[in-house]
Amino acid sequence: MYEPIIDALRRGAASEALAAAREAIAAQPQDANAHRLLAAALRLDGDRDGALAAIDQAIELAPEDANMHLERAGLLLRERQIDEAQAALARTTGLDPNQFPAYIIQAHLAIARGDLNEADRLVRTAARIAPEHPHVAAIEGTLALRRGDADRALAILSSASERTPGDPQLRHALGFAYLGKGHFAFAEQAFRGLLESEPTSRPLRLLVADLLRRQSRPAEAADELAPLLEGDGATAGMQRLVGELELDAGRNDRALSLLRQAFLAQPLDRRALLAVLEAWRRLELLDEARSTLDGVLLDHPQAPDLWRARLLFEEFAGDQARDVIARWRAAMPDYVPALEAQATLHDQTGEHDQAYATAQRITELQPGHTLAEMRIVDQLLRDDPDAAILRVETLLAQAPDPSVKRSLRQLLGRCFDAAGQPDAAAATWAELHADVVNERLPLPQPGTTIRPITQWPAMAPRPEQAPGMLLLWGAPGSLVEYIGATLKHSGGPLLVDRFGAQPPNDPMQRYNTVPGLLDGSLDPAYMVSLWRAALPSRGIPGGSAFDWLLWWDNALLLGLRPHLPEAVLMVAVRDPRDMLLDWLAFGGPVPLALASPLEGARWLAQTMAQVADLHEQDLFPHHLIRMDDANPTTVAQAIADSMGLRVGVVPQEQIGPPHFPAGHWRRFRDAMAEEFALLAPVAQRLGYQAE
C-alpha cells in the first residue's frame, strides 16, 4: 500500500508521490501513516504549510506515535541560510554553500520515508559546509534516536543546545532524546517550553499530554487536552484519547460522556469500542450498553467486534446470549467466529450433537480449523474412539507445522487410550518425549542418591511477627499447576518467575545446590540469605511470598530448618502411578526430560520417597494437598483447609481441560507393569493401595 509512495519519494517524483498518497488516504482516511507520507510528498513539492497540515492530521489519528512528532519537528525547519563565515568554510571544501538548506531538507525527507542511510549521507555533506550548524546536530541526533541509540542522541543534542540554546529545532530533538532515554519529566519541560512560545500548536499539546500520561498523571494529561475539545477540535479521535485518559484517572462519568460520542462517531474504531465498553462496565450501565450496541448493529450488522462486544453484556450461554448469537448468525451466516460462538453455546448447554454439527460446518468452511477439529474428535472419543483415531491420523498426515504435529500425536495417544489400546497410547506418548529429550531440562539428581542425610540440624523457632513464606512444589503429573492457578486467582503473592524468561539467580534455581549442600561447599545459611536477598527484585520488597519451585529435595532442609523456620512447604500429591501416566500423556509445568517411562518411574520413585520421608518424620512444616480427582472446587477447599484462608474457585477454562481420573493407571497396568512395580512401594507409603 505504501510502496508506490515511498518509491516516488525516493526518486524525487513529487507529483507521483502526491497522487499515490492521496489515493491511499481516499482508501483509508483513518490511516495515520498515509497522512504522514502525504506530508513528505507535499514537502518534496515545496508546500511546507500543506505538509504541516498533513502531519498534524496524522498526529490527530495517532497522537502517541513519537515518530510522527519527530517528523513534524523536521517540517518546522525553515530554509535558513548559513552565515558568511560558514559560507567561506564551505567554499574551501569545494561545496556550494547555497545548497546547505537543500541538504538539510532532503535529509529530513529521507528520515520521513525511513531511508536512514541516505539521511546520513546528506547530513555528512551538510556538515562539511557548516559543521557547527544546529540543524546538522538536530538531524544527527534524530538519526541516532531512530537507530535506537538514545545516549548518543542526548550527547549530540545537549552539546549543540549549549552552543545554540534558543533554536526550536534543537529543542524539539532534545526533547525526543530525553523521551528516548525515558526521562519523561525533562522531555515534558523541553516541549512545554516550546508550547509556551506556540500555544496554539495541537501537536505540541498532545505531546505534553502524552508525557504527563507516561508519568502516571492521567488527570493532568486530560486537563491539558481539554482546550482541544472545543469547537472544531472535538474530533472523534480527540474525544477517544481524552476519554481514555479520564478512565485512567478514574473519572468514569467524564470518560463515558466523551467515549460515547467517539464511539457513535466511529463505531468501527476498535480502540473507541474497547474504551466505551470499559466505561459501561465500571458504571454498571448494562442496559445503556445493550441498547447502544443494538442501535449501532442495525447500521453495521457485519462488524464482528460489535457482536462480540454485545455478547459481553449477557450471561454466558444464557437465553439472551442465545438470542444475540442467533442474530449474529442471521447477519453473517457462514462467518466462522459466529459459528464458534454457536458451538460454544451448544457445548455449555449440553447440546453436544448440535455442537458437533456446527463444528463440522466450520471445518467445511475452514478445513483444519483447530478448535472445530478438537470438538469433532472429542465427540468421536465419546461415541466412536476408532473413528477418532482415523480422524486424528488424517489430520496428522495433513499437518505441515511440527508443533501442530506434536499436539496431534499427543491427542492420538488419548484416542488409543479411549479405544482400549493402552500399549499404543503409552508408546505414542513415549515417542513424543523421546523426540525432544535433548530440548528439555535434565532430571535433578535426588540427594539421597548422592549421600543420605543421617542427622538434621535443629529446627529454629518461628520468629514473632515474621511474614509467612510458602514454598510450593509438585512433581510432574501431580497437577500442582491447579494449585498455582488457584493461588494466583485468589490474589496470593505467588511468584512464578522461575518458569519465565528471567528467573531469579538464587540457589533454589540451580542444579548444583543439592550437591553443594551435601558436600559442604555451599553454606546452608548463605543459601537462605541469597534467597531472601533476591525477593525485592522479584517484586516482594517485604511481607509474605509464595514461591513456586522448579524442584524439591530434602537436602534443602539443611538450610530451611535452622534459617527459614517461618516457611511452610506445600506439596501436590497423587498416586505416583497416576502421576507418571499424567506426565507421560500431558507433560508438566517444568519441561523435564523423560527419556523413557522406565527412567521417569525410577526418578519419580526416588523423588516421592523424599516426600514420604518428609511427611513420616515431620521434617519441616508442610501440607500435602491430595490432587486425586482434583477439580477447581476441591483444590480451593483443600488449600483453604490447609492454610486457614478464604480461597476463590478458579474457572475451569483457566486451568484447561481435566486430566485423567484417579486410578486411571490401572488401565495401563500391563503396558507399564515394570514402571508401576517401581512406584508401588512409595505409593503405599503415601497412603495408596498396592493394586
C-alpha positions in Angstrom: 0.0 0.0 0.0 2.8 2.4 0.9 5.5 1.2 -1.5 4.4 3.4 -4.5 4.5 6.5 -2.3 7.9 5.6 -0.8 9.3 4.7 -4.2 8.2 8.0 -5.7 9.7 9.9 -2.7 12.9 8.1 -3.1 13.1 9.1 -6.8 12.1 12.7 -6.0 9.0 12.4 -8.1 6.8 14.8 -6.1 3.7 14.6 -8.3 3.7 10.8 -8.3 4.2 10.7 -4.6 1.3 13.2 -4.1 -1.1 11.2 -6.3 -0.2 7.9 -4.6 -0.5 9.3 -1.1 -3.9 10.9 -1.8 -5.1 7.7 -3.3 -4.1 5.8 -0.1 -5.9 8.4 2.0 -9.0 8.1 -0.1 -9.0 4.3 0.5 -8.2 4.6 4.3 -9.0 8.0 5.7 -8.1 7.0 9.2 -4.6 5.7 8.3 -2.1 7.9 10.1 0.9 6.6 8.0 -0.8 7.6 4.8 -1.2 11.2 6.1 2.5 11.1 7.2 3.6 10.1 3.8 1.4 12.8 2.2 3.3 15.3 4.4 6.6 14.1 3.0 5.3 14.4 -0.6 4.0 17.9 0.0 7.3 19.0 1.5 9.1 17.5 -1.5 6.7 19.5 -3.7 7.6 22.7 -1.8 4.3 23.1 0.0 5.6 23.4 3.6 2.3 24.6 5.0 0.4 21.8 3.4 2.9 19.3 4.7 2.4 20.6 8.2 -1.3 20.3 7.9 -0.9 16.7 6.7 1.4 15.7 9.5 -0.9 17.4 12.0 -3.7 15.2 10.7 -1.5 12.1 11.1 -0.8 13.1 14.7 -4.5 13.6 15.4 -5.0 10.0 14.3 -2.0 8.6 16.2 -1.1 11.1 18.9 1.0 8.5 20.9 3.4 7.9 17.9 6.6 9.8 18.9 8.0 9.4 15.4 5.1 11.5 14.0 6.0 14.3 16.3 9.7 13.9 15.4 8.9 14.3 11.7 6.7 17.3 12.4 9.7 18.9 14.1 11.7 18.4 10.9 8.9 20.1 8.9 9.1 23.1 11.1 12.6 23.8 9.7 12.7 26.9 7.5 15.1 27.3 4.6 17.5 29.3 6.8 20.7 30.4 5.0 24.1 29.9 6.7 26.1 32.9 7.7 29.1 34.3 5.8 31.7 32.6 7.9 30.1 29.2 7.4 29.8 30.0 3.6 33.5 30.8 3.4 34.3 27.5 5.1 32.1 25.7 2.6 33.9 27.2 -0.3 37.2 25.8 0.9 35.7 22.3 0.7 34.5 22.9 -2.9 30.8 22.7 -1.9 28.2 25.3 -2.8 27.1 27.0 0.5 23.7 27.8 -1.1 22.9 24.1 -1.2 23.1 23.8 2.6 19.3 24.2 3.2 18.6 21.7 0.4 20.8 19.1 2.1 19.0 19.6 5.4 15.5 19.4 3.9 16.4 16.3 1.8 17.8 14.6 4.9 14.5 15.2 6.7 12.6 13.8 3.8 14.9 10.7 3.8 14.1 10.2 7.5 10.4 10.6 6.8 10.5 7.8 4.3 12.7 5.6 6.5 15.9 5.9 4.4 18.3 6.5 7.3 21.4 5.7 5.3 20.5 8.3 2.7 19.8 10.8 5.5 23.2 10.0 7.0 24.9 10.7 3.7 23.1 14.0 3.2 23.8 15.3 6.7 27.5 14.4 6.4 27.6 16.5 3.3 25.8 19.3 5.1 28.3 19.0 8.0 31.2 19.7 5.6 29.6 23.0 4.8 28.6 24.0 8.3 29.7 21.5 10.9 28.5 23.6 13.9 25.1 24.5 12.5 22.3 23.5 14.9 20.3 21.8 12.2 23.2 19.4 11.5 23.2 18.4 15.1 19.4 18.1 15.1 19.5 15.6 12.2 22.4 13.7 13.7 20.6 13.4 17.0 17.4 12.4 15.2 19.2 9.7 13.3 20.8 8.3 16.5 17.3 8.2 18.0 15.9 6.4 15.0 18.6 3.8 15.3 17.9 3.2 19.0 21.0 5.0 20.4 19.4 7.5 22.8 22.6 8.0 24.7 24.5 9.3 21.6 21.5 11.4 20.6 21.4 13.0 24.0 25.1 13.7 23.9 25.0 15.3 20.5 21.9 17.4 21.2 22.9 18.6 24.7 26.2 19.8 23.4 24.5 21.6 20.4 21.9 23.2 22.7 24.6 24.7 24.9 26.0 26.4 21.8 22.6 27.5 20.4 20.2 27.5 23.3 17.3 29.1 21.6 17.0 27.0 18.5 13.5 25.4 18.4 14.6 22.6 16.1 17.3 21.6 18.6 14.8 21.8 21.5 12.4 19.5 19.6 15.2 17.0 19.0 16.5 17.3 22.6 13.0 16.7 23.9 12.8 13.5 21.9 16.2 12.4 23.1 15.0 12.7 26.7 11.9 10.8 25.7 14.1 8.0 24.2 16.0 7.8 27.4 12.8 7.6 29.5 13.5 10.9 31.1 9.8 12.0 30.8 10.0 14.9 33.2 12.9 16.5 31.3 11.1 15.8 28.0 8.0 17.5 29.3 10.0 20.5 30.3 11.5 20.8 26.9 8.2 20.5 25.0 6.3 22.7 27.5 8.8 25.5 26.8 8.1 25.2 23.1 4.3 25.1 23.8 4.5 28.4 25.7 6.0 30.0 22.6 3.5 28.3 20.3 0.3 27.9 22.5 -2.0 27.1 19.5 0.1 24.1 18.4 -2.2 21.0 18.8 0.7 18.5 18.2 2.8 20.1 20.9 -0.1 20.0 23.4 -0.7 16.4 22.5 3.0 15.6 23.1 3.0 17.3 26.5 -0.2 15.4 27.5 1.3 12.1 26.4 4.4 12.8 28.6 2.1 13.5 31.5 0.4 10.2 30.9 3.8 8.4 30.9 4.5 9.9 34.3 1.2 8.4 35.6 -0.5 11.7 35.7 -3.6 10.9 33.6 -5.9 13.6 35.1 -3.4 16.3 34.3 -3.0 14.9 30.8 -6.8 15.0 30.3 -6.9 18.6 31.6 -4.0 19.6 29.3 -6.1 18.4 26.3 -9.4 20.0 27.4 -8.9 23.1 25.1 -8.6 20.8 22.1 -12.2 19.6 22.7 -13.6 23.0 21.9 -15.1 24.0 18.6 -13.8 22.1 15.5 -11.1 20.5 17.5 -13.5 18.0 19.1 -12.8 15.2 16.7 -13.7 11.6 17.4 -10.1 10.7 17.8 -9.5 13.5 20.3 -12.7 12.5 22.3 -11.5 8.9 22.4 -8.0 10.0 23.6 -9.2 12.3 26.4 -11.9 9.7 27.4 -9.2 7.1 27.8 -7.2 9.4 30.0 -10.3 10.1 32.1 -10.7 6.4 32.5 -7.1 6.1 33.7 -7.7 8.9 36.1 -10.8 7.1 37.5 -13.1 10.0 36.3 -15.6 7.5 34.8 -18.6 9.8 34.2 -16.5 12.3 32.3 -14.9 9.5 30.4 -18.2 8.0 29.3 -19.5 11.3 28.1 -16.6 11.6 25.7 -16.2 7.9 24.8 -19.9 7.6 23.9 -19.6 10.4 21.4 -16.3 9.0 20.0 -17.9 5.5 19.6 -21.0 6.7 17.9 -18.9 8.8 15.5 -16.6 5.9 14.7 -18.3 2.7 15.8 -15.8 0.5 13.8 -12.8 2.0 15.7 -11.7 -0.9 18.0 -10.0 1.4 20.5 -13.1 3.5 20.9 -15.2 0.4 21.3 -12.9 -1.1 24.0 -12.8 2.1 25.9 -16.5 2.7 26.0 -17.0 -0.9 27.0 -14.8 -0.4 30.0 -16.7 2.8 30.9 -20.0 1.0 30.7 -18.6 -1.8 32.8 -17.3 0.4 35.5 -20.5 2.4 35.8 -22.6 -0.8 35.5 -24.7 0.7 32.7 -25.6 -2.6 31.2 -28.9 -1.5 29.7 -27.3 1.5 28.0 -24.5 -0.7 26.6 -27.1 -3.2 25.2 -29.3 -0.5 23.6 -26.4 1.5 22.2 -24.7 -1.6 20.7 -28.1 -2.8 19.3 -28.6 0.5 17.6 -25.1 0.6 16.1 -25.5 -3.0 14.9 -28.5 -2.0 12.8 -26.2 0.1 10.7 -23.2 -2.3 10.9 -24.6 -5.8 11.0 -21.4 -7.4 9.7 -19.0 -5.9 12.2 -17.7 -8.9 14.3 -16.2 -6.7 17.0 -19.6 -5.2 17.7 -21.2 -8.6 18.0 -18.5 -9.8 20.4 -19.0 -6.7 22.5 -22.8 -7.2 22.5 -22.3 -10.8 23.9 -20.2 -9.4 26.8 -23.4 -7.9 28.4 -25.3 -11.2 28.6 -24.9 -14.1 30.9 -22.6 -16.7 29.4 -24.7 -19.3 27.5 -27.9 -17.7 28.8 -31.1 -17.2 26.9 -30.2 -13.6 25.9 -26.8 -14.7 24.7 -28.5 -17.4 22.6 -30.7 -14.6 21.1 -27.6 -12.4 20.3 -25.8 -15.3 18.7 -28.9 -16.1 16.6 -29.0 -12.5 15.3 -25.2 -12.6 14.6 -25.7 -15.9 12.6 -28.6 -14.3 10.7 -26.4 -11.3 9.8 -23.3 -13.3 9.0 -24.5 -16.9 8.3 -21.1 -18.5 7.4 -18.8 -16.4 9.5 -16.6 -18.8 11.4 -16.3 -16.8 14.7 -20.1 -16.6 14.8 -20.3 -20.4 14.3 -17.6 -20.8 17.0 -19.8 -18.9 19.4 -22.8 -21.1 18.5 -20.7 -24.3 19.1 -19.6 -23.0 22.5 -23.2 -22.3 23.4 -24.2 -25.8 22.5 -21.3 -27.3 24.4 -22.1 -25.3 27.5 -25.8 -26.3 27.5 -25.0 -30.0 26.9 -26.2 -29.9 23.3 -23.3 -32.0 22.0 -24.9 -33.2 18.8 -25.6 -29.6 17.7 -22.0 -28.6 18.7 -20.7 -31.5 16.6 -22.8 -30.4 13.6 -21.7 -26.8 14.0 -18.0 -27.9 14.2 -18.4 -29.9 11.0 -19.8 -26.9 9.3 -16.8 -24.9 10.4 -14.3 -27.4 9.0 -16.2 -27.3 5.7 -15.7 -23.6 5.6 -12.2 -23.6 7.0 -10.5 -27.1 6.7 -8.2 -27.9 9.6 -9.8 -25.4 12.0 -8.2 -26.4 15.3 -11.0 -25.8 17.7 -13.6 -27.3 15.4 -11.5 -30.4 14.8 -11.0 -30.8 18.6 -14.7 -30.7 19.1 -15.3 -33.3 16.4 -12.6 -35.5 17.9 -14.0 -35.1 21.4 -17.4 -36.2 20.2 -15.9 -39.2 18.4 -13.9 -40.1 21.5 -17.2 -40.4 23.4 -19.1 -42.2 20.5 -16.6 -44.0 18.3 -12.9 -44.0 19.5 -11.8 -45.9 16.4 -13.2 -43.2 14.2 -11.4 -40.6 16.4 -8.2 -42.5 15.7 -8.7 -42.3 11.9 -9.7 -38.6 12.1 -6.5 -37.7 14.0 -4.3 -39.8 11.8 -5.7 -38.0 8.8 -5.1 -34.6 10.4 -1.5 -35.7 11.2 -0.8 -36.6 7.6 -2.0 -33.1 6.5 -0.4 -31.0 9.3 2.6 -29.0 8.0 3.7 -27.5 11.3 5.9 -29.6 13.7 4.2 -28.1 16.8 0.8 -29.0 15.4 2.0 -32.5 14.7 3.2 -32.8 18.3 -0.2 -31.8 19.6 -2.0 -34.2 17.3 0.3 -37.1 18.3 -0.5 -36.3 21.9 -4.2 -36.4 21.0 -3.7 -39.6 19.1 -2.4 -41.2 22.3 -5.6 -40.2 24.0 -7.6 -41.7 21.2 -5.7 -45.0 21.6 -6.5 -44.9 25.3 -10.2 -44.3 24.7 -10.2 -47.1 22.2 -8.8 -49.6 24.7 -5.3 -49.7 23.2 -3.1 -48.7 26.2 0.0 -50.2 24.7 -0.3 -48.0 21.6 -1.2 -45.0 23.8 1.9 -45.4 26.0 4.2 -46.0 23.0 2.9 -42.9 21.2 3.4 -40.6 24.2 6.8 -42.1 25.0 8.0 -41.4 21.4 6.9 -37.8 21.8 9.0 -37.4 24.9 12.0 -39.2 23.4 11.9 -36.9 20.3 12.6 -33.8 22.4 14.7 -35.2 25.3 17.7 -33.0 24.2 15.5 -29.9 24.3 14.3 -30.5 27.9 15.9 -29.9 31.4 17.7 -32.9 32.8 16.1 -34.6 35.8 17.6 -33.2 39.0 19.6 -35.9 40.8 17.9 -36.8 44.1 20.2 -36.0 47.1 19.5 -39.5 48.5 21.5 -41.0 45.6 24.5 -38.7 46.4 24.7 -39.0 50.2 21.9 -39.9 52.6 21.4 -37.4 55.5 21.5 -39.1 58.8 21.2 -36.1 61.1 19.2 -33.0 60.6 20.0 -29.5 62.1 17.7 -28.4 64.8 14.5 -26.6 63.8 14.7 -23.0 64.8 11.7 -21.4 66.5 9.4 -19.3 64.3 10.2 -15.6 64.7 7.4 -13.5 66.1 5.7 -11.1 63.6 7.7 -12.8 60.7 5.7 -12.7 57.4 4.6 -16.1 56.2 6.5 -17.8 53.4 5.0 -20.6 51.3 7.2 -22.9 49.2 5.0 -24.6 46.5 6.2 -27.7 44.6 4.8 -30.7 42.9 6.4 -33.4 40.8 5.4 -33.8 37.1 1.9 -35.2 36.9 0.9 -34.0 40.3 -1.4 -31.2 38.9 0.5 -28.7 41.0 -0.5 -26.2 38.3 -4.1 -26.3 39.6 -2.8 -25.1 43.0 -0.7 -22.4 41.3 -3.7 -21.2 39.3 -5.9 -21.1 42.4 -3.5 -19.2 44.5 -3.0 -16.6 41.7 -6.7 -16.3 41.1 -7.2 -15.6 44.8 -4.7 -12.8 44.7 -1.9 -14.5 46.7 1.7 -13.2 46.3 2.6 -16.1 44.1 6.0 -15.9 42.3 6.0 -17.8 39.0 9.2 -16.2 37.6 11.2 -19.4 38.0 9.2 -20.6 34.9 9.8 -17.5 32.9 12.5 -15.9 30.7 14.1 -14.1 33.6 14.2 -16.5 36.6 15.9 -15.5 39.9 19.5 -16.3 40.2 19.3 -17.9 43.6 20.3 -21.3 44.9 16.8 -22.7 44.6 17.0 -22.3 40.9 20.3 -24.1 40.4 21.0 -27.8 39.9 24.3 -27.6 41.8 22.7 -26.6 45.1 21.9 -30.1 46.4 25.5 -31.4 45.8 26.9 -28.3 47.3 24.8 -28.6 50.5 25.7 -32.3 50.8 29.5 -31.9 50.3 29.7 -28.7 52.4 30.8 -26.4 49.5 27.5 -24.4 49.9 26.8 -22.9 53.3 23.1 -23.5 54.2 22.8 -20.1 55.9 24.3 -18.4 52.8 21.8 -20.3 50.6 18.8 -18.9 52.6 20.3 -15.4 52.7 20.7 -15.4 48.9 17.0 -16.5 48.6 15.9 -13.7 50.9 18.1 -11.1 49.1 16.5 -11.9 45.7 12.9 -11.3 46.9 12.8 -7.5 46.4 14.0 -7.8 42.7 11.2 -10.4 42.3 8.5 -8.0 43.4 8.4 -8.8 47.1 10.1 -5.9 48.9 8.6 -7.1 52.2 5.7 -9.2 53.5 4.6 -12.7 52.6 5.7 -14.6 49.5 4.5 -17.8 47.8 7.5 -19.2 45.9 6.7 -21.9 43.3 9.8 -24.0 43.0 11.1 -25.9 40.0 12.3 -28.8 42.0 12.4 -30.1 45.6 15.0 -32.1 47.5 15.0 -32.7 51.3 18.7 -31.5 51.3 17.2 -28.0 51.2 16.1 -28.6 54.8 19.7 -28.3 55.9 19.2 -24.6 55.3 15.5 -24.2 55.8 15.2 -25.8 59.2 17.7 -23.5 61.0 17.4 -20.4 58.9 13.8 -20.2 57.4 11.5 -21.5 60.1 8.7 -19.2 59.1 8.3 -21.1 55.9 5.8 -23.8 55.1 6.1 -26.3 52.2 3.1 -27.2 50.2 3.4 -30.3 48.0 0.9 -31.6 45.5 0.5 -35.3 45.8 -1.3 -38.1 43.8 -0.8 -41.8 43.4 2.7 -41.8 41.9 1.5 -44.2 39.2 -1.2 -41.8 38.1 1.5 -39.1 38.2 3.8 -41.0 35.9 0.9 -41.6 33.4 -0.2 -38.0 33.6 3.4 -36.8 33.0 3.7 -39.2 30.0 0.4 -38.0 28.5 0.3 -34.3 29.3 3.8 -33.2 30.3 4.1 -30.8 33.2 4.8 -27.1 34.1 8.5 -27.8 34.2 9.8 -29.2 30.9 11.8 -32.1 32.3 13.4 -34.7 30.1 11.6 -38.0 30.0 13.9 -40.3 28.1 11.7 -43.3 28.8 8.8 -44.2 31.1 11.1 -46.6 33.0 13.7 -43.8 33.6 10.9 -41.5 34.7 9.4 -44.1 37.1 12.8 -44.6 38.7 13.4 -40.9 39.2 9.8 -40.3 40.4 10.1 -43.2 42.9 13.3 -41.6 44.4 11.8 -38.1 44.5 8.5 -39.1 46.0 10.3 -41.2 48.6 11.7 -38.0 49.9 8.2 -36.6 50.2 7.2 -39.7 52.2 10.3 -39.2 54.5 9.3 -35.5 55.0 5.8 -36.5 55.9 6.5 -39.5 58.0 9.3 -37.9 60.1 7.7 -34.4 60.0 11.0 -32.9 59.0 9.5 -29.4 58.2 6.1 -27.6 58.4 4.2 -28.8 55.4 0.9 -29.6 53.8 0.3 -32.5 51.4 -2.5 -31.4 49.0 -4.2 -34.5 47.7 -4.9 -33.9 44.0 -6.7 -37.2 43.2 -9.8 -36.4 41.2 -8.9 -32.7 41.6 -11.3 -30.0 40.3 -11.3 -26.3 40.9 -13.7 -26.5 43.8 -11.9 -29.4 45.7 -8.5 -27.7 45.1 -9.7 -24.4 46.5 -11.2 -26.2 49.5 -8.0 -28.2 50.2 -5.9 -25.0 50.1 -8.4 -23.2 52.3 -8.4 -26.0 54.9 -4.6 -26.3 55.0 -3.9 -22.6 55.2 -6.9 -21.3 57.1 -7.6 -18.8 54.3 -10.5 -17.9 52.1 -9.6 -19.1 48.6 -11.6 -18.4 45.4 -12.5 -21.1 42.9 -10.6 -20.6 39.7 -12.7 -21.1 36.5 -12.0 -24.4 34.8 -11.1 -22.7 31.5 -8.1 -21.0 33.2 -6.6 -24.4 34.1 -7.5 -26.3 31.0 -9.5 -29.5 30.4 -9.5 -32.1 33.2 -6.8 -34.8 33.1 -7.2 -38.5 33.9 -9.3 -39.5 36.9 -7.8 -41.2 39.9 -6.8 -44.8 39.3 -6.6 -44.4 35.5 -3.2 -46.0 35.8 -4.9 -49.4 36.2 -5.9 -49.4 32.5 -2.1 -49.4 31.8 -1.0 -52.0 34.4 0.1 -54.4 31.7 1.5 -51.9 29.3 3.6 -50.3 32.1 4.0 -53.1 34.5 7.7 -52.6 35.2 7.3 -48.9 35.8 4.4 -49.3 38.2 6.2 -52.0 40.1 9.0 -49.5 40.8 6.4 -47.0 42.1 4.2 -49.3 44.1 6.2 -49.1 47.4 6.3 -45.3 47.6 2.6 -45.2 46.6 1.8 -47.3 49.6 3.9 -45.1 51.9 1.9 -42.1 50.7 -1.4 -43.9 51.5 -2.4 -45.5 48.2 -3.3 -49.2 47.6 -0.8 -51.6 46.2 -3.1 -52.6 43.4 
